[in-house]
Amino acid sequence: MTLVTKGFALHRKVRQRFQAKMVDDERDTFLRGVRPFIILGQVFGIFPIYGITANEPTRLRLKWFSLRVILNLTIVVTALVQAYLEYGRLKMIGINAKNVSGLIFFLDACLINVLFLNLATKWRTVAAKWDEVDETFNRAPYQMVGWSLRKRLCVVSFTLLFFAAVEHCLSVVNGVHNQLFEVQYCNWTVPNFYRHYSLRRFANVYINFPYHDLSAVFFTVIGACKYVSSALTIYWNYQDIFIILISIGLATRFQQINNHLKILSDGVLIPGEDFWIRVRTNYVSVCELLDDVDRVISWTMLISCATNLYYICLQILHVSKKLANTIEDAYYWFSLVFLIIRTVIVFLSAAHIHDCAKKPLDIIMKIPNVGWCVEVRECIVC
């Protein structure tokens, strides 16, 4: 009888724990929406914060002596070494607007990684504040119109990641095809094309070290260098998508306030002072969250804009000249168009926060004199 009682008690305890977890996971919060995106980034060593799968933001932490941070710093050091080797190669052949892009690519990826490492040290505080705000906007009287926040974040992030993967694949295909085209056009005799490709692709390495087939396989097919190369390519897109997701998360909460205030737009319904106290408190909480987020990602935003503008100019320089073949033409045009669209989305999504934050003022200005109170004046001041 005792065993049966203990069995039922254990069953009830397990069921309650799983039911609580299921209910908690169903909450439409920003942290749960960006969780898959952050986990994907951590596979490539960026944003090495622990506790991202936990339901409580208080469990988020950065462990300096951990595998994730070691992986992050390893990629930074590897990128710096490649930047140094690339600088040595450029000193020998000369620098121009096109060939300097490799050096800028390595340095920029290093900087992005360091910025996200710094963000990981501050993310716990921001996440706790964000989760508190989301708790307010996940219950009445605020409601979502259309897709949930988590669905919006997932669709946007994985759509942009898909096109980024397509761009990377086109880049690889274009690099191989260009070397084949070069060999045929110049009528070179190349007994070992793999060796030829490796020497050209990793010229900054083999200009300092002798070639070997095993090292070529390590660089081009397997090993840490291939992993680091893929990671550095992802970082450029990762920071843009991260900024877009943050902008969507903040703008959505302001929009929920606007949807709540739409019932007052005709001036017929005049709520009491308690209503305005609640609205102003919730609006201020989102504004404070916006200030906190702005402080921790301001440098990331600046580097994102600078990087995108540089590469847009570089791609325009490429497409403005006659390209060698159809594959090269397809790659550079796709890369340019995708880069411009992604940059525009970054700018518009950030600007959308300001637009959504100012809309409540338009509704408040329609409140007739009989509905005026101290809290309405405080809302205008906010």
C-alpha positions as CSV (number, residue, x, y, z in Angstrom):
1,M,0.0,0.0,0.0
2,T,2.9,2.3,0.8
3,L,4.5,1.6,-2.6
4,V,1.2,2.4,-4.4
5,T,0.8,5.6,-2.5
6,K,4.4,6.6,-3.3
7,G,3.9,5.7,-7.0
8,F,0.7,7.8,-7.3
9,A,2.5,10.7,-5.5
10,L,5.5,10.5,-7.9
11,H,3.2,10.2,-10.9
12,R,1.3,13.3,-9.8
13,K,4.5,15.3,-9.2
14,V,5.9,14.4,-12.6
15,R,2.7,15.3,-14.4
16,Q,2.4,18.6,-12.6
17,R,6.0,19.5,-13.5
18,F,5.5,18.6,-17.2
19,Q,2.2,20.4,-17.3
20,A,3.8,23.5,-15.8
21,K,6.6,23.3,-18.3
22,M,4.2,23.0,-21.2
23,V,2.1,26.0,-20.0
24,D,5.3,28.0,-19.6
25,D,6.6,27.1,-23.0
26,E,3.3,28.2,-24.6
27,R,3.9,31.8,-23.4
28,D,4.4,34.2,-26.3
29,T,7.6,35.7,-25.2
30,F,10.6,37.2,-27.0
31,L,13.1,35.0,-25.3
32,R,11.4,31.9,-26.4
33,G,11.0,33.2,-29.9
34,V,14.7,33.9,-30.4
35,R,15.8,30.7,-28.6
36,P,16.3,28.6,-31.7
37,F,18.2,31.4,-33.4
38,I,20.6,31.8,-30.5
39,I,21.1,28.1,-30.2
40,L,22.0,28.0,-33.9
41,G,24.5,30.8,-33.4
42,Q,26.1,28.9,-30.5
43,V,26.8,26.0,-32.7
44,F,29.2,28.3,-34.5
45,G,30.7,29.8,-31.4
46,I,28.8,33.1,-31.2
47,F,26.9,34.5,-28.2
48,P,28.2,31.8,-25.7
49,I,25.7,32.3,-23.0
50,Y,24.4,29.4,-20.8
51,G,20.8,28.8,-19.7
52,I,19.2,29.8,-23.0
53,T,16.9,26.8,-22.9
54,A,15.7,27.5,-19.3
55,N,12.3,29.0,-18.7
56,E,13.6,31.6,-16.2
57,P,16.0,34.4,-17.4
58,T,17.7,34.3,-14.0
59,R,19.4,31.1,-15.1
60,L,21.1,32.9,-18.0
61,R,24.8,33.3,-17.3
62,L,28.2,33.5,-18.9
63,K,30.8,31.0,-17.8
64,W,34.2,32.3,-18.7
65,F,35.9,28.9,-18.2
66,S,33.6,26.9,-20.4
67,L,33.6,25.1,-23.7
68,R,31.4,27.7,-25.4
69,V,33.7,30.6,-24.5
70,I,36.8,28.6,-25.4
71,L,35.1,27.9,-28.8
72,N,34.3,31.6,-29.2
73,L,37.8,32.8,-28.4
74,T,39.3,30.1,-30.6
75,I,37.4,31.4,-33.6
76,V,38.5,35.0,-32.7
77,V,42.1,34.0,-32.6
78,T,41.9,31.9,-35.8
79,A,40.3,34.9,-37.6
80,L,43.0,37.2,-36.3
81,V,45.7,34.8,-37.6
82,Q,44.0,34.6,-41.0
83,A,43.8,38.4,-41.0
84,Y,47.5,38.6,-40.3
85,L,48.3,36.1,-43.1
86,E,46.0,38.0,-45.5
87,Y,47.8,41.3,-44.6
88,G,51.1,39.6,-45.4
89,R,49.8,38.5,-48.8
90,L,48.4,42.0,-49.6
91,K,51.8,43.5,-48.8
92,M,53.4,41.3,-51.5
93,I,50.8,41.8,-54.2
94,G,49.5,45.3,-53.4
95,I,46.2,46.6,-52.1
96,N,43.2,47.7,-54.1
97,A,39.5,48.1,-53.5
98,K,38.7,44.5,-54.4
99,N,41.4,42.4,-52.8
100,V,41.3,44.2,-49.4
101,S,37.8,42.8,-48.8
102,G,39.3,39.5,-47.4
103,L,41.2,41.4,-44.7
104,I,38.1,43.5,-43.8
105,F,36.0,40.3,-43.7
106,F,38.3,38.6,-41.1
107,L,38.6,41.7,-38.9
108,D,34.9,42.5,-39.1
109,A,34.0,38.9,-38.1
110,C,36.4,39.1,-35.2
111,L,34.8,42.4,-34.0
112,I,31.2,40.9,-34.3
113,N,32.2,37.9,-32.2
114,V,33.7,40.1,-29.5
115,L,30.6,42.4,-29.4
116,F,28.4,39.4,-28.9
117,L,30.7,38.1,-26.2
118,N,30.3,41.4,-24.5
119,L,26.6,41.3,-25.0
120,A,26.5,37.9,-23.3
121,T,27.9,39.5,-20.1
122,K,24.9,41.9,-20.0
123,W,22.1,39.8,-21.5
124,R,20.9,38.3,-18.2
125,T,19.8,41.8,-17.0
126,V,18.1,42.7,-20.3
127,A,16.4,39.3,-20.5
128,A,15.0,39.6,-17.0
129,K,13.5,43.0,-17.8
130,W,12.2,41.7,-21.2
131,D,10.5,38.7,-19.6
132,E,8.9,41.0,-17.0
133,V,7.5,43.2,-19.8
134,D,6.3,40.1,-21.8
135,E,4.5,38.9,-18.7
136,T,2.3,42.0,-18.8
137,F,1.6,41.8,-22.5
138,N,0.7,38.1,-22.5
139,R,-2.5,38.7,-20.6
140,A,-5.7,40.9,-21.0
141,P,-6.4,43.6,-21.9
142,Y,-3.5,43.4,-24.5
143,Q,-4.0,41.1,-27.4
144,M,-2.0,40.1,-30.5
145,V,-3.3,40.9,-33.9
146,G,-2.3,38.3,-36.5
147,W,0.7,36.0,-35.9
148,S,2.1,35.5,-32.5
149,L,5.4,37.1,-31.6
150,R,7.2,33.8,-31.6
151,K,5.9,32.9,-35.0
152,R,7.0,36.2,-36.4
153,L,10.5,35.8,-35.0
154,C,10.9,32.3,-36.3
155,V,9.6,33.0,-39.8
156,V,11.8,36.1,-40.2
157,S,15.0,34.6,-38.8
158,F,14.9,31.3,-40.7
159,T,13.8,33.0,-44.0
160,L,16.8,35.3,-43.8
161,L,19.1,32.4,-42.8
162,F,17.8,30.4,-45.8
163,F,18.7,33.2,-48.2
164,A,22.1,33.6,-46.4
165,A,22.8,29.9,-46.9
166,V,21.9,30.2,-50.6
167,E,24.3,33.2,-51.0
168,H,27.1,31.2,-49.3
169,C,26.5,28.2,-51.6
170,L,26.6,30.4,-54.6
171,S,29.8,31.9,-53.4
172,V,31.5,28.5,-53.1
173,V,30.2,27.4,-56.5
174,N,31.3,30.7,-58.1
175,G,34.8,30.3,-56.6
176,V,35.3,26.8,-58.0
177,H,33.7,27.7,-61.4
178,N,35.9,30.8,-61.8
179,Q,39.1,28.7,-61.3
180,L,37.9,26.2,-63.8
181,F,37.0,29.0,-66.3
182,E,40.4,30.6,-65.7
183,V,42.3,27.3,-66.5
184,Q,40.3,26.8,-69.7
185,Y,40.5,30.5,-70.8
186,C,44.3,30.7,-70.2
187,N,44.8,27.3,-71.6
188,W,46.8,26.2,-68.6
189,T,47.9,22.6,-68.0
190,V,46.8,21.7,-64.6
191,P,47.5,18.1,-63.7
192,N,45.9,18.4,-60.3
193,F,43.0,20.8,-60.1
194,Y,42.4,20.2,-56.4
195,R,46.0,21.3,-55.7
196,H,45.6,24.3,-58.0
197,Y,42.3,25.3,-56.3
198,S,43.7,24.9,-52.8
199,L,46.8,27.0,-53.6
200,R,44.6,29.8,-55.0
201,R,41.8,29.6,-52.4
202,F,44.2,29.6,-49.4
203,A,47.0,31.7,-50.9
204,N,47.4,33.6,-47.7
205,V,48.3,30.4,-45.9
206,Y,50.5,28.7,-48.6
207,I,52.5,31.8,-49.2
208,N,54.0,31.1,-45.8
209,F,53.8,27.4,-45.5
210,P,54.5,24.5,-48.0
211,Y,51.6,22.8,-49.7
212,H,50.5,19.3,-48.7
213,D,47.5,17.2,-49.8
214,L,46.5,16.5,-46.2
215,S,46.5,20.2,-45.3
216,A,44.5,21.0,-48.4
217,V,41.8,18.4,-47.4
218,F,41.9,19.9,-43.8
219,F,41.3,23.4,-45.2
220,T,38.7,22.7,-47.9
221,V,36.7,19.7,-46.7
222,I,37.0,18.9,-43.0
223,G,38.6,20.2,-39.9
224,A,38.7,23.4,-37.9
225,C,39.5,25.7,-40.8
226,K,36.4,24.7,-42.7
227,Y,34.3,25.1,-39.5
228,V,35.8,28.6,-38.8
229,S,35.3,29.6,-42.4
230,S,31.6,28.7,-42.2
231,A,31.3,30.4,-38.8
232,L,32.9,33.7,-40.0
233,T,30.5,33.7,-42.9
234,I,27.5,33.3,-40.6
235,Y,28.5,36.2,-38.3
236,W,28.0,38.8,-40.9
237,N,24.3,37.8,-41.4
238,Y,23.8,36.9,-37.7
239,Q,24.2,40.4,-36.4
240,D,21.8,41.8,-38.9
241,I,19.1,39.2,-38.2
242,F,19.6,39.6,-34.4
243,I,19.0,43.4,-34.7
244,I,15.9,42.7,-36.8
245,L,14.5,40.3,-34.3
246,I,15.1,42.7,-31.4
247,S,13.3,45.5,-33.4
248,I,10.3,43.2,-34.1
249,G,10.1,42.2,-30.4
250,L,10.1,45.8,-29.2
251,A,7.8,47.2,-31.9
252,T,5.3,44.4,-31.3
253,R,4.8,45.5,-27.6
254,F,4.3,49.1,-28.6
255,Q,1.8,47.9,-31.2
256,Q,-0.1,46.0,-28.6
257,I,-0.6,49.2,-26.7
258,N,-1.8,50.9,-29.9
259,N,-4.3,48.1,-30.5
260,H,-5.6,48.5,-26.9
261,L,-6.0,52.3,-27.4
262,K,-7.8,52.0,-30.7
263,I,-11.2,51.8,-29.0
264,L,-10.6,55.4,-27.9
265,S,-9.9,56.8,-31.4
266,D,-13.4,57.9,-32.1
267,G,-13.6,59.9,-28.9
268,V,-16.9,58.3,-27.8
269,L,-15.5,56.1,-25.0
270,I,-13.8,58.0,-22.3
271,P,-12.0,55.8,-19.7
272,G,-11.2,56.7,-16.2
273,E,-7.9,57.6,-14.5
274,D,-7.2,54.0,-13.5
275,F,-7.1,53.0,-17.2
276,W,-4.5,55.7,-18.0
277,I,-2.4,54.8,-15.0
278,R,-2.2,51.2,-16.3
279,V,-1.4,52.3,-19.8
280,R,1.2,54.8,-18.8
281,T,2.9,52.2,-16.5
282,N,3.0,49.6,-19.3
283,Y,4.2,52.1,-21.9
284,V,7.0,53.4,-19.6
285,S,8.1,49.8,-18.9
286,V,8.5,49.2,-22.7
287,C,10.4,52.5,-23.1
288,E,12.8,51.5,-20.3
289,L,13.4,48.2,-21.9
290,L,14.1,50.0,-25.2
291,D,16.7,52.1,-23.4
292,D,18.3,49.0,-21.9
293,V,18.5,47.2,-25.2
294,D,19.8,50.3,-27.0
295,R,22.7,50.6,-24.5
296,V,23.8,47.0,-25.0
297,I,23.5,46.7,-28.8
298,S,24.4,50.3,-29.9
299,W,27.9,49.2,-31.1
300,T,26.5,46.1,-32.8
301,M,24.1,48.4,-34.7
302,L,26.9,50.7,-35.8
303,I,29.1,47.9,-37.0
304,S,26.2,46.4,-38.9
305,C,25.4,49.6,-40.8
306,A,29.1,50.2,-41.6
307,T,29.7,46.6,-42.7
308,N,26.6,46.5,-44.9
309,L,27.3,49.9,-46.6
310,Y,30.9,48.8,-47.3
311,Y,29.9,45.5,-48.9
312,I,27.1,47.1,-50.9
313,C,29.7,49.4,-52.4
314,L,32.0,46.5,-53.1
315,Q,29.3,44.4,-54.8
316,I,28.2,47.4,-56.9
317,L,31.9,47.7,-57.9
318,H,31.8,44.1,-59.0
319,V,28.5,44.2,-61.0
320,S,29.4,47.5,-62.6
321,K,32.1,45.7,-64.6
322,K,31.6,43.0,-67.2
323,L,31.5,39.7,-65.4
324,A,33.3,36.7,-66.7
325,N,30.4,34.2,-66.9
326,T,26.8,33.5,-66.0
327,I,27.5,31.9,-62.7
328,E,29.6,34.8,-61.5
329,D,26.9,37.2,-62.8
330,A,24.2,35.3,-60.8
331,Y,26.2,35.2,-57.6
332,Y,27.1,38.9,-57.5
333,W,23.6,40.1,-58.4
334,F,22.0,37.8,-55.9
335,S,24.4,38.9,-53.2
336,L,23.9,42.5,-54.0
337,V,20.1,42.3,-54.0
338,F,20.0,40.2,-50.9
339,L,22.4,42.6,-49.1
340,I,20.4,45.6,-50.0
341,I,17.1,44.0,-48.9
342,R,18.6,42.9,-45.6
343,T,20.1,46.3,-44.9
344,V,16.7,48.0,-45.7
345,I,15.0,45.5,-43.4
346,V,17.4,46.4,-40.6
347,F,16.8,50.1,-41.0
348,L,13.0,49.8,-41.4
349,S,12.5,47.4,-38.5
350,A,14.5,49.8,-36.2
351,A,12.6,52.8,-37.5
352,H,9.3,50.9,-37.0
353,I,9.9,51.0,-33.2
354,H,9.8,54.8,-33.3
355,D,6.7,54.8,-35.4
356,C,4.8,52.4,-33.1
357,A,6.0,54.3,-30.0
358,K,4.6,57.6,-31.3
359,K,1.1,56.3,-32.4
360,P,-0.4,56.4,-28.9
361,L,0.1,60.2,-28.8
362,D,-2.1,60.6,-31.9
363,I,-4.9,58.7,-30.1
364,I,-4.5,60.7,-26.9
365,M,-4.7,64.0,-28.7
366,K,-8.3,63.0,-29.7
367,I,-9.5,62.7,-26.1
368,P,-12.1,65.5,-25.5
369,N,-11.7,68.0,-22.7
370,V,-14.2,66.2,-20.5
371,G,-11.9,63.1,-20.5
372,W,-8.8,65.1,-19.6
373,C,-7.0,64.1,-16.4
374,V,-3.5,64.3,-14.8
375,E,-2.6,60.8,-16.1
376,V,-3.4,61.8,-19.7
377,R,-1.1,64.7,-19.4
378,E,1.6,62.4,-18.0
379,C,1.1,60.1,-21.0
380,I,1.8,63.0,-23.3
381,V,4.9,63.8,-21.4
382,C,6.1,60.3,-21.7
